[in-house]
Amino acid sequence: MYFNSNTLVYLDGEFVKAADASCSVYAQSLHYGYSVFEGIRAYKTPDGTRIFKAEEHYERLHFSCRAVGLPLKYSVAELTQLTYQLLEMNNLQDAYIRPLVYAATPNMSLTAPQESNLMVAAWEWGKYLGDRTLRVMVSPYERPNPKSVPVEAKVSGHYVNSTIACSDAKAKGYDEALLLDMNGFVAEGPGSNFFYEKDGELYTAPPGSILRGITRNTVIELAREAGITVHEKFFTPEVLQEADAAFLTGTAAEVVGVQSINAHVFKKPFEESIGALLGRRYSALVTGGLVPC
């Protein structure tokens, strides 16, 4: 699914076959989840293959490295250039891109390494959560407390929390989880940000316990350009009983509608919602098409 015998990845200064890339079983990142990553998409546009918001993604990769003490010697420009090379070498136009900064040196200590490793992979990947509207469950698992870890950094270890919450929701017959913060306010999905619509306006959790997604920020910009008010405020799951519609956003998922939260089904069909409108505008933006009304 992710690679074949001809697939190349970028690994520490070289383009190598994915099947030949390796890591020590004593690597610090393997044992402790001590690594950071990004999820980026490239799209086929009228002007050729374009990586959407490459600069913003690679700036966040640098931020994540600083937040956990992983050195990263590549500049944003260098990262962007090598990623375009990787896409061309793998003959990819529409692609999902995964840069990973990790510590491969054998090291069982709990201290930051003096050097890091870089791997960048790319593959064709449809919308992570599909196109249908989702049945979502409020998870019994909370987002990590921001006083315990830098939650605004995209740290691999944080996604243990996401994996457990998502797996629990699916085991209970739902499509996805919705996590709360330590104060009982709605935070986000396991790998996506959450929005709800009420009386023609949008609401989403503010910074604090969430990852401020680049897709989230783009959707907020598109909404405000369209004259739609967006509130970034804390809210409890009970508020969603009165909401008209809801959706999730993320680079992998793009914009996907939510059909229900627990037993509550939203009254507005997603196709008629603000989320659907913004989903069309987002798709037009990333593919270089005309922005639909």
Backbone bond lengths (Angstrom), bond angles and torsions (degrees), N, CA, C in turn:
res aa  C-N    CA-C-N  psi(-1)  N-CA   C-N-CA  omega(-1)  CA-C   N-CA-C  phi
1 M - - - 1.461 - - 1.527 111.56 -
2 Y 1.333 115.75 -45.37 1.462 119.86 -175.07 1.527 112.61 -91.64
3 F 1.322 116.93 -28.13 1.466 119.17 -178.68 1.519 109.66 -156.58
4 N 1.320 114.08 161.32 1.464 120.66 173.19 1.527 108.76 -129.31
5 S 1.304 116.41 -168.82 1.461 119.33 -174.41 1.522 113.63 -67.00
6 N 1.334 117.05 -16.57 1.465 120.78 -178.77 1.524 113.88 -103.75
7 T 1.318 117.70 -6.68 1.466 121.65 -175.44 1.525 111.49 -66.40
8 L 1.333 115.17 136.01 1.459 121.65 176.37 1.524 110.93 -107.84
9 V 1.313 115.96 145.01 1.459 122.22 169.90 1.516 107.71 -124.04
10 Y 1.320 115.55 158.00 1.469 120.11 173.17 1.517 106.90 -91.64
11 L 1.323 116.91 127.59 1.451 121.04 -177.53 1.521 110.04 -140.72
12 D 1.327 115.59 106.32 1.471 122.04 174.19 1.523 113.45 50.09
13 G 1.334 115.41 50.57 1.456 119.39 173.25 1.504 115.37 95.92
14 E 1.318 118.21 -2.73 1.462 120.91 -178.47 1.527 110.59 -134.64
15 F 1.319 115.34 153.56 1.454 121.16 170.64 1.522 106.67 -96.46
16 V 1.324 116.02 117.13 1.462 120.85 -176.38 1.522 109.23 -127.95
17 K 1.311 115.92 160.53 1.453 119.51 176.95 1.531 109.89 -65.84
18 A 1.319 115.01 136.22 1.462 119.74 -178.15 1.523 111.42 -57.34
19 A 1.333 116.07 -38.05 1.456 120.16 -178.71 1.521 112.49 -66.01
20 D 1.331 117.18 -19.44 1.466 120.87 -178.50 1.524 112.89 -98.60
21 A 1.319 117.44 -7.89 1.470 120.42 179.73 1.528 108.95 -70.87
22 S 1.324 116.10 139.83 1.460 118.71 -176.63 1.521 110.77 -145.46
23 C 1.327 114.35 167.77 1.463 120.96 -179.95 1.519 107.84 -147.53
24 S 1.315 117.24 142.59 1.459 121.49 179.09 1.523 110.71 -62.67
25 V 1.317 116.72 140.12 1.468 120.02 176.63 1.529 110.98 -70.62
26 Y 1.334 116.92 -8.08 1.463 121.07 175.93 1.525 112.20 -100.54
27 A 1.318 117.21 10.68 1.464 120.95 -178.13 1.525 110.50 -63.53
28 Q 1.308 115.28 137.23 1.462 121.42 -179.15 1.528 111.76 -58.80
29 S 1.332 116.67 -40.52 1.461 120.17 -178.11 1.519 111.76 -66.62
30 L 1.327 117.67 -35.05 1.455 121.22 -179.79 1.524 111.01 -66.13
31 H 1.317 116.92 -37.89 1.458 120.42 -176.89 1.525 113.34 -81.10
32 Y 1.327 117.60 -33.07 1.461 120.07 -170.64 1.525 114.77 -119.58
33 G 1.329 118.03 3.50 1.465 119.46 -177.73 1.516 112.32 66.49
34 Y 1.339 114.87 24.00 1.460 120.48 -174.15 1.528 109.92 -88.49
35 S 1.309 115.17 80.36 1.460 122.38 178.91 1.513 107.90 -158.65
36 V 1.322 116.49 165.02 1.462 121.27 177.06 1.520 108.53 -131.38
37 F 1.318 116.20 156.90 1.460 118.94 -177.04 1.520 110.48 -150.53
38 E 1.307 114.47 173.77 1.457 122.36 173.15 1.525 108.69 -133.00
39 G 1.319 115.88 156.45 1.460 123.04 169.45 1.515 106.72 -119.52
40 I 1.312 117.39 119.24 1.472 123.00 -173.78 1.524 107.73 -131.30
41 R 1.317 116.88 151.70 1.466 119.85 174.83 1.520 110.88 -123.82
42 A 1.323 113.81 144.61 1.458 122.01 169.74 1.518 107.80 -112.93
43 Y 1.330 115.93 145.33 1.459 121.05 -177.46 1.528 110.23 -129.64
44 K 1.312 114.67 147.55 1.456 120.92 171.52 1.522 107.66 -77.60
45 T 1.326 117.10 121.70 1.462 122.16 -178.62 1.527 109.17 -125.24
46 P 1.326 117.87 170.69 1.465 119.91 176.11 1.526 113.45 -58.44
47 D 1.339 116.48 -21.52 1.469 121.17 179.33 1.522 112.42 -100.83
48 G 1.336 117.00 17.35 1.454 120.57 -179.48 1.517 111.77 99.82
49 T 1.299 116.17 -172.29 1.463 121.04 -179.94 1.526 109.73 -70.99
50 R 1.336 115.68 128.53 1.462 120.76 -179.47 1.527 109.80 -130.48
51 I 1.322 115.60 130.04 1.456 120.69 174.56 1.524 107.91 -81.54
52 F 1.325 116.56 124.87 1.461 119.66 -176.51 1.535 110.62 -78.35
53 K 1.328 114.00 119.45 1.461 123.05 177.09 1.537 112.04 52.74
54 A 1.321 115.20 48.76 1.468 120.15 179.21 1.524 111.26 -58.29
55 E 1.315 117.07 -42.92 1.468 120.30 -177.48 1.519 110.79 -61.10
56 E 1.342 116.83 -45.95 1.462 120.08 -179.35 1.524 111.41 -62.75
57 H 1.319 116.61 -41.56 1.461 120.19 179.97 1.526 111.12 -64.73
58 Y 1.328 116.91 -44.94 1.460 118.36 -177.01 1.528 111.99 -75.52
59 E 1.314 117.41 -26.04 1.463 118.98 171.62 1.525 110.13 -66.08
60 R 1.350 116.26 -39.10 1.462 118.96 177.63 1.525 111.09 -68.35
61 L 1.331 117.47 -33.60 1.462 119.63 175.51 1.521 110.47 -60.79
62 H 1.331 116.28 -42.70 1.469 120.04 176.61 1.525 110.68 -62.85
63 F 1.342 116.65 -42.60 1.468 120.28 178.10 1.525 110.75 -59.35
64 S 1.340 116.59 -45.10 1.462 120.30 -179.45 1.520 111.01 -62.00
65 C 1.333 116.69 -41.25 1.471 120.20 177.61 1.521 111.29 -60.67
66 R 1.333 116.24 -45.51 1.473 119.41 179.36 1.523 110.85 -63.07
67 A 1.319 116.49 -37.91 1.466 120.99 -175.52 1.518 112.33 -63.84
68 V 1.342 116.81 -30.75 1.467 119.04 -177.88 1.524 112.68 -113.04
69 G 1.323 117.71 1.45 1.456 120.98 175.74 1.512 115.23 81.93
70 L 1.333 117.06 29.59 1.466 120.79 174.69 1.521 109.16 -96.85
71 P 1.324 119.42 121.82 1.467 119.78 177.46 1.521 110.33 -69.55
72 L 1.332 115.99 145.80 1.470 121.45 176.33 1.519 107.29 -139.32
73 K 1.321 116.56 114.22 1.457 121.22 -172.77 1.517 113.61 -88.49
74 Y 1.311 118.37 -9.46 1.458 121.91 -177.40 1.533 110.33 -88.56
75 S 1.321 116.31 137.56 1.464 120.64 175.12 1.526 109.50 -79.65
76 V 1.324 116.33 165.84 1.467 121.27 176.64 1.527 110.32 -58.72
77 A 1.320 116.65 -41.82 1.468 120.60 -179.80 1.526 111.02 -64.44
78 E 1.333 117.11 -42.02 1.465 120.36 179.25 1.523 111.17 -65.30
79 L 1.312 116.42 -41.14 1.462 120.67 178.68 1.526 111.10 -62.99
80 T 1.311 115.83 -41.47 1.461 120.32 179.58 1.527 110.53 -65.07
81 Q 1.317 116.74 -44.96 1.466 120.90 -178.70 1.531 111.54 -62.71
82 L 1.316 117.79 -45.84 1.460 119.45 -177.74 1.527 110.98 -68.68
83 T 1.332 116.77 -27.19 1.456 119.23 177.88 1.522 111.08 -70.72
84 Y 1.331 117.05 -40.98 1.466 119.32 174.53 1.532 110.45 -61.93
85 Q 1.327 117.17 -38.85 1.468 120.39 176.79 1.527 110.64 -61.23
86 L 1.315 115.80 -43.69 1.463 120.74 -179.49 1.529 111.08 -61.49
87 L 1.332 117.12 -43.16 1.461 120.63 178.60 1.531 110.67 -61.61
88 E 1.326 115.48 -45.11 1.471 119.61 -179.09 1.527 111.08 -63.99
89 M 1.320 117.23 -42.77 1.457 120.63 -177.45 1.526 112.34 -67.18
90 N 1.342 116.37 -26.76 1.461 120.65 177.38 1.528 112.87 -98.42
91 N 1.342 115.75 6.50 1.459 121.18 178.23 1.532 111.44 55.53
92 L 1.328 116.03 46.08 1.459 122.14 -178.95 1.522 110.59 -109.19
93 Q 1.321 116.43 136.71 1.462 121.59 175.51 1.525 110.55 -115.12
94 D 1.339 116.78 -57.49 1.464 121.05 171.27 1.523 106.71 -94.38
95 A 1.313 117.19 114.82 1.463 118.79 -173.09 1.518 111.53 -151.55
96 Y 1.318 114.62 153.19 1.458 122.59 169.27 1.523 107.01 -98.19
97 I 1.320 116.67 137.24 1.474 122.15 -174.21 1.521 109.00 -120.06
98 R 1.319 116.69 132.96 1.461 121.23 -178.59 1.528 110.90 -126.17
99 P 1.341 117.94 96.18 1.475 120.38 169.39 1.531 109.20 -82.44
100 L 1.303 116.37 139.68 1.458 122.00 -179.76 1.529 108.70 -135.43
101 V 1.317 116.80 123.80 1.463 122.15 174.59 1.526 106.77 -106.94
102 Y 1.320 116.48 124.12 1.452 120.09 -172.20 1.530 110.30 -146.78
103 A 1.316 115.61 172.10 1.464 121.77 179.09 1.518 107.79 -112.39
104 A 1.332 116.49 107.48 1.462 121.08 -174.53 1.519 113.09 -94.48
105 T 1.330 117.34 -14.42 1.465 120.46 -179.05 1.530 110.06 -65.88
106 P 1.332 118.42 134.31 1.467 119.45 176.18 1.524 110.97 -53.76
107 N 1.327 116.27 122.69 1.456 119.79 -173.34 1.529 108.33 -166.09
108 M 1.306 117.03 111.90 1.461 121.20 179.22 1.521 112.14 -97.64
109 S 1.313 117.94 7.21 1.464 120.11 -179.47 1.524 110.85 -81.08
110 L 1.324 115.34 166.91 1.464 121.66 178.10 1.524 110.45 -107.80
111 T 1.320 116.04 39.97 1.460 121.35 177.02 1.523 109.45 -122.33
112 A 1.330 115.60 152.68 1.468 120.66 -177.31 1.527 110.71 -63.97
113 P 1.324 117.30 140.52 1.467 120.90 -179.92 1.525 111.74 -76.25
114 Q 1.302 115.74 164.67 1.457 121.17 178.26 1.522 111.99 -85.64
115 E 1.314 116.80 -18.20 1.454 120.34 178.41 1.528 109.24 -144.67
116 S 1.319 115.63 161.98 1.458 120.15 -179.05 1.520 109.53 -131.15
117 N 1.316 115.12 173.92 1.455 122.98 177.61 1.519 108.40 -119.88
118 L 1.334 115.80 153.09 1.466 120.96 178.95 1.521 109.59 -126.21
119 M 1.318 115.70 129.37 1.450 122.71 171.73 1.522 107.92 -126.58
120 V 1.326 116.85 134.85 1.463 121.45 173.99 1.527 107.54 -127.87
121 A 1.322 115.82 124.18 1.461 122.05 178.25 1.518 109.04 -122.77
122 A 1.325 116.92 159.89 1.463 121.78 177.63 1.519 108.58 -148.70
123 W 1.317 115.60 145.12 1.459 120.26 177.87 1.529 109.69 -156.34
124 E 1.306 116.42 162.25 1.464 121.42 174.53 1.524 108.13 -75.43
125 W 1.324 116.47 129.05 1.464 120.39 -176.12 1.518 108.48 -151.03
126 G 1.320 116.63 120.29 1.455 120.34 176.10 1.518 111.20 -68.98
127 K 1.327 116.44 -176.67 1.458 120.00 179.30 1.528 109.72 -57.79
128 Y 1.309 115.91 128.31 1.464 122.00 -172.87 1.525 112.40 -57.45
129 L 1.323 117.55 -39.40 1.463 121.57 -178.27 1.525 112.64 -102.12
130 G 1.328 116.86 8.72 1.452 120.64 178.92 1.514 112.86 78.30
131 D 1.339 115.72 -168.74 1.465 121.50 -177.27 1.528 113.39 -107.31
132 R 1.312 117.55 -14.22 1.466 118.63 -177.87 1.522 110.46 -79.91
133 T 1.327 116.41 157.62 1.461 119.72 176.87 1.524 109.45 -71.60
134 L 1.321 115.67 151.01 1.462 121.46 -168.46 1.524 113.04 -108.03
135 R 1.315 114.06 145.40 1.457 121.80 169.45 1.530 107.06 -93.34
136 V 1.322 115.79 117.12 1.465 121.44 -170.92 1.529 109.91 -114.86
137 M 1.304 115.66 144.08 1.464 122.47 179.21 1.524 110.45 -117.49
138 V 1.332 116.97 135.04 1.462 119.89 172.11 1.523 107.18 -68.74
139 S 1.302 116.21 121.19 1.463 121.62 -171.90 1.530 111.76 -80.24
140 P 1.333 117.20 146.76 1.467 119.75 171.65 1.531 111.98 -75.38
141 Y 1.341 116.60 -9.74 1.458 121.25 178.78 1.528 110.04 -93.93
142 E 1.314 116.61 137.41 1.463 122.17 -178.58 1.524 110.65 -97.82
143 R 1.334 114.61 157.98 1.457 120.00 168.70 1.525 108.44 -65.46
144 P 1.338 117.86 150.65 1.463 119.91 178.07 1.526 112.04 -58.57
145 N 1.310 115.29 144.96 1.459 121.37 176.20 1.528 109.07 -65.54
146 P 1.345 118.87 127.85 1.467 120.14 -178.45 1.521 113.87 -63.53
147 K 1.332 117.43 -12.54 1.463 119.63 175.44 1.531 111.53 -85.32
148 S 1.326 116.49 -7.77 1.462 119.26 -179.66 1.519 112.61 -99.78
149 V 1.324 116.96 -32.42 1.467 122.10 -179.78 1.531 108.37 -147.80
150 P 1.331 117.97 157.28 1.477 119.92 177.16 1.530 109.92 -76.33
151 V 1.341 117.01 90.50 1.465 120.71 -170.85 1.530 112.72 -68.39
152 E 1.327 118.38 -18.54 1.461 119.84 -179.98 1.529 111.83 -86.64
153 A 1.317 116.75 -0.17 1.461 121.34 171.52 1.527 108.29 -93.69
154 K 1.323 116.05 145.14 1.470 120.40 -178.18 1.532 108.09 -91.21
155 V 1.304 114.87 79.56 1.458 123.06 -174.43 1.525 109.27 -95.73
156 S 1.315 116.57 133.68 1.462 120.57 -177.34 1.526 111.76 -56.76
157 G 1.325 117.31 -43.21 1.454 121.01 -177.44 1.515 114.05 -60.14
158 H 1.338 117.56 -27.09 1.461 120.53 178.48 1.526 111.32 -62.54
159 Y 1.311 116.30 -25.33 1.459 119.71 -172.81 1.528 113.08 -82.27
160 V 1.335 117.39 0.36 1.459 119.82 165.59 1.528 108.27 -64.29
161 N 1.323 116.18 -44.72 1.461 122.13 175.57 1.529 110.85 -56.92
162 S 1.319 116.70 -44.81 1.463 121.36 -179.35 1.522 111.34 -65.33
163 T 1.319 116.69 -42.86 1.461 121.13 -177.80 1.526 111.22 -64.75
164 I 1.324 116.53 -42.21 1.463 120.36 179.42 1.530 110.55 -64.29
165 A 1.336 116.82 -45.14 1.469 120.42 -178.91 1.519 111.52 -64.67
166 C 1.323 116.87 -43.95 1.465 121.23 -179.29 1.526 110.63 -65.86
167 S 1.316 117.13 -44.84 1.463 121.21 -179.73 1.523 110.86 -62.90
168 D 1.324 116.69 -39.21 1.462 121.46 178.51 1.529 110.47 -63.53
169 A 1.325 117.16 -43.68 1.469 120.53 -179.97 1.527 110.97 -63.62
170 K 1.316 117.01 -43.91 1.469 120.22 -179.95 1.525 111.39 -65.73
171 A 1.318 117.12 -37.31 1.463 120.51 178.57 1.525 111.31 -64.54
172 K 1.319 116.65 -24.60 1.464 121.35 179.52 1.525 112.81 -95.25
173 G 1.349 116.35 8.30 1.461 120.61 173.74 1.508 115.71 93.91
174 Y 1.329 117.81 9.70 1.459 121.80 178.97 1.527 110.52 -100.76
175 D 1.323 115.06 168.51 1.469 120.05 179.37 1.517 112.55 -89.92
176 E 1.331 116.29 -28.46 1.459 119.90 -173.01 1.521 109.65 -159.72
177 A 1.328 115.54 162.13 1.463 122.47 178.91 1.525 110.34 -105.30
178 L 1.312 115.23 158.25 1.462 122.70 171.79 1.513 106.52 -128.73
179 L 1.338 116.11 117.97 1.459 120.78 -174.58 1.524 111.34 -96.54
180 L 1.310 115.78 144.61 1.452 122.93 174.08 1.528 109.43 -97.14
181 D 1.346 116.07 166.06 1.462 119.31 173.50 1.526 109.44 -91.86
182 M 1.319 117.29 -176.40 1.463 120.77 -174.46 1.525 112.55 -68.86
183 N 1.343 117.31 -12.13 1.467 121.69 178.68 1.525 112.69 -101.50
184 G 1.337 117.21 5.08 1.456 120.14 178.13 1.509 114.72 87.03
185 F 1.336 117.75 9.04 1.463 121.02 176.77 1.527 109.97 -90.97
186 V 1.324 116.37 150.64 1.455 120.93 177.43 1.523 109.26 -64.24
187 A 1.324 116.08 130.91 1.466 121.09 178.85 1.528 110.27 -107.23
188 E 1.331 117.64 -77.31 1.458 120.50 -175.80 1.520 110.80 -166.15
189 G 1.323 116.02 176.93 1.452 121.32 172.73 1.515 110.31 -80.06
190 P 1.340 118.12 175.38 1.465 120.88 -179.70 1.526 113.63 -60.34
191 G 1.344 117.21 -29.77 1.462 120.44 179.12 1.511 111.37 -145.36
192 S 1.335 116.68 31.11 1.463 120.16 -175.65 1.522 109.81 -158.46
193 N 1.318 115.97 157.68 1.457 121.80 174.81 1.522 110.15 -93.00
194 F 1.321 116.15 155.39 1.465 122.53 -173.39 1.526 111.18 -116.26
195 F 1.322 115.93 136.87 1.465 123.38 174.77 1.524 108.68 -129.24
196 Y 1.338 116.37 147.75 1.461 118.64 166.83 1.519 109.70 -130.74
197 E 1.324 114.48 156.06 1.467 122.66 -177.93 1.520 109.78 -110.76
198 K 1.329 116.16 136.33 1.465 121.93 175.90 1.523 108.99 -147.79
199 D 1.328 116.09 120.88 1.473 122.28 177.62 1.529 112.45 53.04
200 G 1.317 116.73 42.50 1.460 121.15 174.87 1.509 115.13 79.69
201 E 1.325 118.15 8.75 1.459 121.82 178.57 1.527 109.42 -124.38
202 L 1.329 115.90 159.20 1.461 121.56 -178.20 1.527 110.92 -111.09
203 Y 1.327 114.32 148.99 1.460 121.98 178.71 1.527 108.78 -133.05
204 T 1.326 115.52 138.65 1.464 120.45 177.22 1.521 108.73 -150.74
205 A 1.314 116.67 156.10 1.456 120.79 -178.04 1.529 111.00 -65.16
206 P 1.321 117.84 143.91 1.470 121.27 177.52 1.524 110.49 -81.42
207 P 1.327 117.03 169.33 1.464 119.76 173.53 1.526 110.55 -55.88
208 G 1.293 115.57 151.21 1.459 120.88 -179.95 1.512 110.19 150.20
209 S 1.353 115.24 -69.52 1.459 120.17 179.42 1.524 112.20 -113.74
210 I 1.321 117.46 9.57 1.459 120.89 -177.07 1.531 110.78 -113.29
211 L 1.322 114.41 163.02 1.461 120.45 165.49 1.522 106.04 -89.00
212 R 1.315 116.84 121.06 1.471 119.50 -179.91 1.523 108.52 -74.63
213 G 1.321 114.97 91.08 1.448 120.66 -174.50 1.519 112.99 -64.70
214 I 1.314 115.66 146.47 1.459 120.44 177.80 1.526 109.98 -70.04
215 T 1.332 117.07 -35.48 1.466 119.42 173.77 1.522 110.14 -66.68
216 R 1.323 117.18 -40.97 1.469 121.25 175.85 1.519 110.62 -54.84
217 N 1.323 116.40 -49.81 1.460 120.12 -178.49 1.524 111.51 -63.38
218 T 1.332 116.64 -38.03 1.463 120.94 179.49 1.516 110.55 -65.51
219 V 1.319 117.29 -42.93 1.459 121.53 179.70 1.528 110.79 -64.51
220 I 1.324 117.15 -38.88 1.471 120.07 176.10 1.527 110.01 -62.05
221 E 1.317 117.07 -43.29 1.470 121.16 178.04 1.530 110.78 -61.30
222 L 1.335 117.01 -45.21 1.463 120.82 -179.99 1.531 111.08 -63.53
223 A 1.312 116.63 -39.22 1.464 120.19 179.29 1.518 110.89 -64.40
224 R 1.306 116.68 -46.28 1.472 119.51 -177.83 1.522 111.28 -68.37
225 E 1.337 117.23 -33.25 1.464 119.96 174.36 1.524 111.39 -63.50
226 A 1.328 115.93 -30.35 1.472 121.01 179.90 1.522 112.17 -87.72
227 G 1.327 116.96 4.80 1.461 120.59 178.36 1.515 114.14 82.39
228 I 1.329 117.18 15.22 1.467 121.61 -179.36 1.527 108.72 -93.58
229 T 1.309 116.65 128.37 1.461 121.29 179.13 1.523 109.93 -75.19
230 V 1.336 115.46 133.05 1.465 121.44 177.78 1.524 108.43 -120.31
231 H 1.326 116.21 123.95 1.460 121.64 177.65 1.527 109.10 -103.45
232 E 1.309 116.86 126.15 1.462 121.28 171.63 1.525 106.39 -102.78
233 K 1.332 115.69 101.23 1.462 119.92 -173.80 1.522 109.73 -151.88
234 F 1.316 116.21 160.18 1.454 121.10 177.13 1.523 110.02 -76.77
235 F 1.327 116.36 142.57 1.463 121.13 176.03 1.521 109.15 -152.88
236 T 1.320 115.60 153.44 1.462 120.97 -179.40 1.525 110.01 -94.30
237 P 1.323 118.16 164.27 1.467 120.27 178.53 1.525 113.11 -61.10
238 E 1.331 117.21 -26.86 1.468 120.39 -179.07 1.525 111.77 -61.72
239 V 1.324 116.94 -31.35 1.465 121.53 179.84 1.528 110.78 -60.64
240 L 1.315 116.95 -29.28 1.459 120.98 -175.79 1.528 112.57 -68.37
241 Q 1.325 117.31 -15.94 1.462 120.19 176.30 1.523 111.98 -63.52
242 E 1.331 116.66 -24.86 1.468 121.53 -179.23 1.522 112.77 -104.01
243 A 1.322 117.63 2.99 1.467 120.91 -178.67 1.527 110.62 -74.72
244 D 1.327 115.40 155.47 1.468 121.10 179.28 1.522 112.37 -88.02
245 A 1.328 116.74 -34.96 1.467 121.70 -176.43 1.520 108.12 -164.56
246 A 1.331 116.04 171.55 1.465 120.27 179.34 1.518 109.76 -156.81
247 F 1.330 115.89 160.92 1.462 120.62 177.17 1.516 110.47 -157.04
248 L 1.331 115.20 164.73 1.456 123.58 177.94 1.520 109.41 -116.17
249 T 1.326 116.66 151.16 1.463 120.94 178.18 1.526 110.45 -134.37
250 G 1.327 115.42 145.98 1.450 121.33 175.91 1.514 109.40 -178.38
251 T 1.305 117.82 159.41 1.461 120.31 -179.81 1.522 111.05 -59.56
252 A 1.335 116.93 -45.72 1.464 119.88 -179.31 1.527 111.22 -71.01
253 A 1.341 116.80 -40.73 1.463 121.52 -176.44 1.523 112.61 -85.75
254 E 1.331 117.62 -22.91 1.462 124.29 -170.84 1.530 108.85 62.37
255 V 1.333 119.96 -118.84 1.472 122.00 177.41 1.523 107.42 -123.13
256 V 1.334 116.51 120.57 1.461 120.39 -176.71 1.527 109.50 -132.89
257 G 1.328 115.83 135.83 1.453 121.17 -176.78 1.517 113.14 -75.99
258 V 1.337 115.10 151.97 1.459 122.67 175.17 1.526 107.81 -109.49
259 Q 1.293 116.44 123.75 1.464 121.94 179.63 1.520 111.94 -79.62
260 S 1.356 115.04 -41.07 1.462 119.45 -174.17 1.511 110.76 -155.50
261 I 1.350 114.77 157.76 1.460 122.49 171.42 1.522 106.17 -120.22
262 N 1.321 116.76 119.10 1.463 121.62 -172.25 1.533 108.58 53.37
263 A 1.334 118.28 -123.17 1.468 120.12 -178.34 1.524 112.64 -90.86
264 H 1.342 117.39 -6.52 1.463 120.37 -175.06 1.524 111.12 -87.12
265 V 1.346 115.82 120.92 1.461 122.09 177.28 1.525 108.66 -96.69
266 F 1.322 116.63 129.86 1.462 119.80 -179.98 1.529 109.93 -68.31
267 K 1.338 115.54 141.47 1.462 119.97 -171.90 1.524 113.66 -77.03
268 K 1.323 117.82 -25.45 1.462 120.12 -178.65 1.528 110.26 -91.67
269 P 1.332 117.97 127.61 1.472 119.04 174.60 1.521 109.63 -59.26
270 F 1.322 116.34 138.68 1.456 118.81 -175.57 1.524 111.68 -58.34
271 E 1.325 118.68 -36.67 1.464 122.21 -178.39 1.526 112.03 -58.73
272 E 1.337 117.29 -22.55 1.465 121.78 -178.98 1.526 112.39 -101.62
273 S 1.313 117.31 6.00 1.462 121.36 -172.67 1.520 112.69 -93.54
274 I 1.316 114.77 167.43 1.462 121.13 174.36 1.520 110.16 -62.19
275 G 1.320 116.82 -36.90 1.461 120.25 179.63 1.515 112.38 -58.91
276 A 1.343 116.28 -41.45 1.471 119.88 178.85 1.523 110.66 -65.73
277 L 1.327 116.98 -41.57 1.467 121.33 177.16 1.526 110.37 -59.18
278 L 1.324 116.02 -47.55 1.466 119.73 -178.83 1.522 111.40 -68.92
279 G 1.325 116.77 -30.95 1.452 119.87 175.38 1.520 111.27 -62.64
280 R 1.348 116.82 -41.34 1.470 120.30 177.68 1.521 110.50 -66.89
281 R 1.302 116.94 -40.02 1.465 120.12 179.34 1.529 111.31 -67.83
282 Y 1.303 115.65 -37.28 1.463 119.30 177.90 1.525 110.21 -64.97
283 S 1.325 116.75 -44.95 1.458 120.71 179.51 1.531 111.30 -60.46
284 A 1.321 116.08 -42.04 1.459 119.72 178.46 1.530 111.17 -65.44
285 L 1.315 116.19 -37.62 1.473 120.35 -179.13 1.532 110.91 -64.78
286 V 1.319 117.00 -48.86 1.458 119.63 -173.30 1.534 112.57 -73.55
287 T 1.330 117.02 -25.52 1.463 120.04 -179.58 1.528 112.83 -95.78
288 G 1.336 116.77 -0.80 1.452 120.25 178.34 1.505 113.75 77.27
289 G 1.315 117.20 17.64 1.464 120.53 178.69 1.517 111.38 -87.94
290 L 1.315 115.48 -179.61 1.459 120.78 175.85 1.517 109.33 -72.24
291 V 1.308 116.83 141.74 1.451 120.76 179.64 1.518 109.09 -79.24
292 P 1.348 119.03 117.48 1.463 120.73 -177.68 1.514 111.66 -76.82
293 C 1.330 115.34 153.69 1.471 120.25 176.37 1.524 109.48 -79.72
